[in-house]
């Protein structure tokens, strides 16, 4: 488990990138961290991985401070957004470097996956495309067989087919090692079909977080029309996050929270009653509106 308590980090005396941030990430889950460029996502990952030191607060990995803790660091691997490879190194050279650092590194895995992706493990990485370089970094990270994997802009530069392939590899890592994966993105759609939990980072803090299943099963878009005239007050028994009416048809975004809204709405004898699915982006938009924020100004 990762526990972050009252974490703050500034790179000058006044402007905090992160301020009094609190977060808990459970084991054996994929946690997606979303936010606009400059929201502090990369800084948070670097703090957790002891690349930066916090100004205030505590970061605990399995109830221990990871800083200068070799045993904990053996269970953590980080792939940054700005990839770095030693000049002249091939994928095999990078794999041997990782092997020297991680006791559980699996060289056979590197050969197997690079073969499937048709990557020449002996070619210089500098000759590879952006997407191929990302593949090299992901392969080496997964081959470390760590409990915690951190990816900054995980799928940047990957085409849809390769992205799907690596999503499967991440799921396999969870199944094989009980791994916990933390990944960042500014694109909700990129994380929607893989993450268990999502947190929205805004102005140095987690503004909103929830598990995806709860978000998707509790929130609905409803289109309804009644025989008699009606307004928002007609549906006062429901928790309405958004209400819009055009002509005789209203569109409601409702949060059920365990209540059966359908039976209630059917009791009103509607002429039209449709339940429509919401995308994860729509869920966040309406949740942000309910909290008084403009989603477009956050992502």
C-alpha positions in Angstrom: 0.0 0.0 0.0 1.1 3.5 -0.8 0.2 6.2 1.8 0.8 9.9 1.2 0.2 12.3 4.0 0.2 16.1 3.8 2.7 16.0 1.0 4.0 19.4 -0.2 6.7 20.3 -2.8 7.9 23.6 -4.1 10.7 24.4 -6.5 11.1 28.0 -5.2 10.1 29.7 -2.0 6.5 30.6 -2.9 4.9 28.4 -5.6 4.0 24.9 -4.5 3.6 22.3 -7.2 1.9 20.0 -4.6 0.5 21.2 -1.3 -0.9 19.2 1.6 -1.7 16.3 -0.7 -3.2 13.2 0.8 -3.8 9.9 -1.0 -3.9 6.2 -0.4 -3.4 3.6 -3.2 -4.3 0.0 -2.4 -2.4 -3.0 -3.4 -3.0 -5.0 -6.6 -4.8 -2.2 -8.4 -4.2 0.1 -11.3 -4.4 3.7 -10.2 -4.8 6.4 -12.9 -3.7 9.9 -12.1 -5.1 12.5 -14.5 -4.6 16.2 -14.7 -3.6 19.0 -17.0 0.0 19.6 -18.0 1.7 21.2 -15.0 -0.8 19.8 -12.5 2.0 18.0 -10.6 1.6 14.4 -11.9 5.2 13.9 -12.8 6.4 15.6 -9.6 4.2 13.3 -7.5 5.7 10.2 -9.2 9.2 11.5 -8.7 8.6 12.1 -5.0 7.2 8.6 -4.5 10.3 7.2 -6.2 12.7 9.3 -4.1 14.0 11.3 -7.1 12.8 14.4 -5.3 12.6 14.9 -1.6 9.4 16.4 -0.1 9.4 19.8 1.6 6.7 18.5 4.0 4.7 15.4 4.5 5.3 11.6 4.5 5.3 9.0 1.8 5.1 5.4 3.0 5.4 2.2 0.9 4.1 -0.8 2.8 4.3 1.3 6.0 8.0 2.2 5.4 9.8 5.2 4.1 11.3 4.3 0.7 14.0 6.9 0.7 17.4 5.2 1.0 15.6 1.9 1.6 17.1 -0.7 -0.7 14.6 -3.4 0.1 11.7 -1.2 -0.8 13.3 0.2 -3.9 13.8 -3.4 -5.2 10.0 -3.4 -5.4 9.7 -0.1 -7.3 10.4 0.8 -10.9 9.6 4.1 -12.6 9.3 5.0 -16.3 9.3 8.8 -16.8 7.7 10.8 -19.5 11.1 12.0 -20.7 12.8 8.8 -21.4 16.5 8.4 -20.9 18.8 5.8 -22.5 22.6 5.8 -22.3 24.2 6.9 -25.6 24.9 4.0 -27.9 22.9 1.5 -25.8 20.7 -1.2 -27.4 17.7 -2.7 -25.7 19.8 -5.6 -24.6 22.4 -3.2 -23.1 19.6 -1.4 -21.1 18.2 -4.8 -20.1 21.6 -5.8 -18.7 21.8 -2.5 -16.8 18.4 -3.1 -15.2 19.5 -6.7 -14.5 22.4 -5.3 -12.4 19.9 -3.4 -10.3 17.0 -5.7 -9.8 17.4 -9.1 -8.3 14.2 -10.5 -10.0 14.9 -9.2 -13.5 13.8 -11.6 -16.2 16.1 -11.4 -19.3 14.1 -14.1 -21.0 11.0 -11.9 -20.8 12.8 -9.1 -22.6 13.8 -11.4 -25.4 10.3 -12.9 -25.6 8.4 -9.6 -25.7 10.9 -7.8 -28.0 10.5 -10.8 -30.4 6.7 -10.5 -30.4 7.0 -6.7 -31.1 9.7 -7.3 -33.8 12.2 -5.1 -32.0 15.8 -5.8 -32.7 17.3 -6.1 -29.1 20.8 -5.4 -30.4 20.0 -2.3 -32.5 20.9 1.1 -31.0 17.9 2.6 -29.3 18.8 6.0 -30.7 17.8 4.6 -34.1 14.3 3.8 -32.9 11.1 5.8 -33.3 9.5 7.5 -30.3 7.0 4.7 -29.9 9.7 2.0 -30.2 11.7 3.8 -27.5 8.7 3.8 -25.2 8.3 0.0 -25.9 11.9 -0.5 -24.8 11.3 1.3 -21.5 8.1 -0.5 -20.8 9.6 -3.9 -21.5 12.6 -3.3 -19.2 10.3 -2.1 -16.4 8.0 -5.1 -16.6 10.9 -7.5 -16.7 12.0 -6.2 -13.3 9.0 -8.1 -11.7 8.5 -5.4 -9.0 5.5 -5.0 -6.8 5.1 -1.3 -7.7 5.3 0.1 -11.2 5.1 3.8 -12.0 4.5 5.1 -15.6 4.4 8.7 -16.6 2.3 9.2 -19.7 2.3 5.4 -20.1 1.3 4.9 -23.7 2.7 8.1 -25.2 3.8 7.4 -28.8 2.3 3.9 -29.0 -0.1 3.0 -31.8 -3.5 1.5 -30.9 -2.4 -2.1 -31.5 0.8 -1.9 -29.4 -1.1 0.1 -26.7 -3.6 -2.8 -26.4 -0.8 -5.3 -26.2 0.9 -3.4 -23.4 -2.4 -3.1 -21.5 -2.5 -6.9 -21.5 1.0 -7.1 -20.3 0.2 -4.8 -17.4 -2.8 -6.9 -16.5 -0.6 -10.0 -16.6 1.9 -8.3 -14.2 -0.9 -7.7 -11.8 -2.0 -11.3 -12.0 1.5 -12.8 -11.8 3.1 -10.5 -9.2 0.1 -9.0 -7.4 1.5 -5.7 -8.8 0.2 -2.2 -8.1 0.5 0.1 -11.1 0.3 3.9 -11.0 0.0 5.7 -14.3 -0.5 9.3 -15.3 -2.2 10.8 -18.3 -4.0 14.0 -19.3 -6.4 11.8 -21.3 -9.2 10.1 -19.4 -10.1 8.0 -22.4 -6.7 6.5 -22.5 -7.1 5.1 -18.9 -10.8 4.3 -18.9 -10.6 0.7 -19.8 -7.6 -0.3 -17.7 -7.7 1.5 -14.4 -9.5 0.4 -11.2 -9.3 3.8 -9.6 -8.8 7.4 -10.9 -7.7 10.5 -9.2 -7.9 14.0 -10.6 -4.9 16.2 -9.7 -5.6 19.9 -9.8 -3.6 22.8 -8.4 -1.4 20.6 -6.3 -4.0 18.4 -4.7 -6.3 15.4 -5.4 -9.5 17.2 -6.3 -11.6 14.1 -6.8 -11.0 10.3 -6.8 -13.1 7.2 -7.0 -13.1 3.6 -8.2 -14.4 3.4 -11.8 -16.9 0.7 -11.2 -18.7 2.9 -8.5 -18.6 5.9 -10.8 -20.1 4.0 -13.7 -22.8 2.1 -11.8 -24.0 5.0 -9.7 -24.3 7.7 -12.4 -26.8 7.7 -15.3 -28.0 10.0 -18.0 -31.8 9.9 -18.2 -34.0 11.4 -20.9 -37.6 11.8 -19.8 -40.8 13.4 -20.9 -44.1 13.6 -19.0 -47.7 14.2 -20.1 -48.0 17.2 -17.8 -45.7 20.2 -17.6 -42.7 19.6 -15.3 -39.4 21.1 -14.1 -36.5 20.2 -11.9 -38.5 20.2 -8.7 -40.6 17.4 -10.1 -37.7 15.1 -9.5 -36.7 16.4 -6.1 -36.4 12.8 -4.7 -33.4 12.2 -6.9 -29.9 13.4 -6.5 -29.5 15.4 -9.7 -26.1 16.6 -10.8 -27.3 18.2 -14.0 -30.7 19.1 -15.4 -31.5 20.5 -18.9 -34.9 20.7 -20.6 -35.5 21.3 -24.3 -39.1 21.4 -25.3 -40.9 18.6 -23.6 -37.9 16.4 -23.0 -35.5 16.8 -20.1 -32.0 15.3 -19.7 -31.0 14.4 -16.2 -27.7 13.3 -14.8 -28.4 11.5 -11.6 -26.4 9.8 -8.9 -28.2 6.9 -7.5 -26.0 5.9 -4.7 -27.8 2.6 -4.1 -31.3 4.0 -4.8 -33.6 2.6 -7.5 -34.4 5.7 -9.6 -36.0 3.7 -12.4 -39.0 2.6 -10.3 -39.6 6.1 -9.1 -39.4 7.6 -12.6 -41.7 4.9 -14.0 -44.2 5.7 -11.3 -44.6 9.2 -12.9 -46.0 7.4 -16.1 -43.5 9.0 -18.5 -44.1 9.2 -22.2 -40.4 8.8 -22.7 -37.9 7.2 -20.3 -34.4 6.3 -21.6 -31.3 5.4 -19.5 -28.1 6.1 -21.4 -24.5 5.2 -20.5 -22.0 7.8 -19.6 -18.4 7.9 -20.7 -15.8 8.3 -18.0 -15.1 11.8 -19.3 -18.8 12.7 -18.9 -18.8 11.3 -15.3 -15.9 13.6 -14.4 -17.4 16.6 -16.1 -20.6 16.3 -14.1 -18.8 15.5 -10.8 -16.7 18.6 -11.3 -19.7 20.7 -12.0 -21.3 19.4 -8.8 -18.2 20.4 -6.9 -18.4 23.9 -8.5 -15.5 23.5 -11.0 -15.3 24.0 -14.7 -14.0 20.7 -16.1 -12.6 22.3 -19.2 -10.4 24.6 -17.0 -8.9 21.6 -15.2 -8.0 19.2 -18.0 
